[in-house]
Amino acid sequence: MKKIHLSIVFKSFFVILISLFSNHTIAQDENNVIDNNKEFWDKVQFGGGLGLGFGSGYTDISVMPSAIYNVNEILAVGVGLQFGYLSSKNYYSSYVYGGSVLGLVNPIPEIQLSAELEQVRVNTDYKATNMNASFSDNYWNTALFLGAGYRTGSVTIGGRYDILFDSKRSLYGSAFMPFVRVYF
């Protein structure tokens, strides 16, 4: 029985991989052509997110509309707004508002890579019932999310990571967040 050298296996794998992606790359070049006959608004999609959470003395409401402009089949750029209210009875209430800029890249139709710079203002009022005192904490939170997801139609499901995450000051509890993105 002959021994197969690892170098032959790696070379074969590399040749197959290049062959698969070279055909796809040539096909993608046709999608990069910008259709100048389309009007600006024909290339715009709207979407966003809604969040509602209620519990025993707890309320979480968020509205996050956004819009993207499809430069071509591969690249889209956009902006978003964020409004939120979070309250825990007898402990705190918080308002969050701000915006973001977003870039989406689809190297193949099923994969979406994203970069999003988010700047939000956080205004929180704490209630210390045992001392009859209260205080406020107001600050700007900046996040730079890099993400990847699986795209089918107008829906993308994936995860994103905040590379500017600061556990002591961040609005979010973790640097990693799953997401569902929908644009119509």
ChimeraX attribute file (.defattr): number of C-alpha atoms within 10 A of each C-alpha:
attribute: neighborCount
match mode: 1-to-1
recipient: residues
	/A:1	3
	/A:2	4
	/A:3	5
	/A:4	8
	/A:5	8
	/A:6	9
	/A:7	9
	/A:8	10
	/A:9	11
	/A:10	11
	/A:11	11
	/A:12	12
	/A:13	12
	/A:14	12
	/A:15	11
	/A:16	12
	/A:17	11
	/A:18	12
	/A:19	11
	/A:20	11
	/A:21	11
	/A:22	12
	/A:23	10
	/A:24	13
	/A:25	12
	/A:26	10
	/A:27	11
	/A:28	16
	/A:29	11
	/A:30	10
	/A:31	12
	/A:32	13
	/A:33	11
	/A:34	12
	/A:35	11
	/A:36	7
	/A:37	7
	/A:38	9
	/A:39	9
	/A:40	11
	/A:41	9
	/A:42	10
	/A:43	14
	/A:44	17
	/A:45	17
	/A:46	14
	/A:47	16
	/A:48	17
	/A:49	15
	/A:50	12
	/A:51	10
	/A:52	12
	/A:53	10
	/A:54	12
	/A:55	8
	/A:56	7
	/A:57	10
	/A:58	15
	/A:59	15
	/A:60	16
	/A:61	15
	/A:62	18
	/A:63	16
	/A:64	17
	/A:65	16
	/A:66	21
	/A:67	20
	/A:68	22
	/A:69	19
	/A:70	19
	/A:71	16
	/A:72	15
	/A:73	18
	/A:74	17
	/A:75	18
	/A:76	20
	/A:77	18
	/A:78	18
	/A:79	17
	/A:80	20
	/A:81	18
	/A:82	21
	/A:83	17
	/A:84	18
	/A:85	18
	/A:86	18
	/A:87	19
	/A:88	17
	/A:89	11
	/A:90	12
	/A:91	14
	/A:92	17
	/A:93	19
	/A:94	18
	/A:95	18
	/A:96	20
	/A:97	18
	/A:98	18
	/A:99	17
	/A:100	18
	/A:101	18
	/A:102	19
	/A:103	17
	/A:104	20
	/A:105	18
	/A:106	19
	/A:107	15
	/A:108	13
	/A:109	14
	/A:110	12
	/A:111	16
	/A:112	21
	/A:113	19
	/A:114	19
	/A:115	19
	/A:116	22
	/A:117	18
	/A:118	20
	/A:119	18
	/A:120	20
	/A:121	18
	/A:122	19
	/A:123	16
	/A:124	19
	/A:125	16
	/A:126	17
	/A:127	18
	/A:128	13
	/A:129	10
	/A:130	6
	/A:131	7
	/A:132	7
	/A:133	9
	/A:134	12
	/A:135	10
	/A:136	12
	/A:137	10
	/A:138	13
	/A:139	14
	/A:140	15
	/A:141	19
	/A:142	20
	/A:143	21
	/A:144	20
	/A:145	21
	/A:146	17
	/A:147	20
	/A:148	21
	/A:149	21
	/A:150	16
	/A:151	20
	/A:152	12
	/A:153	10
	/A:154	11
	/A:155	14
	/A:156	19
	/A:157	16
	/A:158	17
	/A:159	18
	/A:160	20
	/A:161	19
	/A:162	22
	/A:163	12
	/A:164	14
	/A:165	20
	/A:166	16
	/A:167	11
	/A:168	7
	/A:169	12
	/A:170	18
	/A:171	18
	/A:172	14
	/A:173	12
	/A:174	12
	/A:175	17
	/A:176	16
	/A:177	14
	/A:178	12
	/A:179	15
	/A:180	14
	/A:181	14
	/A:182	17
	/A:183	16
	/A:184	12
